[in-house]
Amino acid sequence: MSLIDDFMNSIIGKIWCAAMLILGLPLLLLVPYIAILMGYEAIQEIETPLYRDLIYFVIFEICLVTFVVKTTYINWFRKHLWRLPELKDDET
């Protein structure tokens, strides 16, 4: 067995994994929430409505382009939403 296998099979490894799970799961939710909240507050500090609306528009466009690019590689979206031919699976 390798060194990492020995560590993971030991009681210290199990305690370490449990601690990472207890500490890591809340951070998976809190960090993005805090980042979004800080960004929203920063945008609200802009006094010119035109600039504020432009920033919201840019964020929306980035999300839209990301959605389109990501979903064109999923066959269900290619077949039903975009009407593109399905991608062939490369099993090499």
Buried (B, 14 or more C-beta within 10 A) or exposed (E): EEEEEEBBEEEEBEEEEEEEEEEEEEEEEEEEEEEEEEEEEEBEEEEEEEEBEEBEEEEEEEEEEEEEEEEBEEBEBBEEEEEEEEEEEEEE
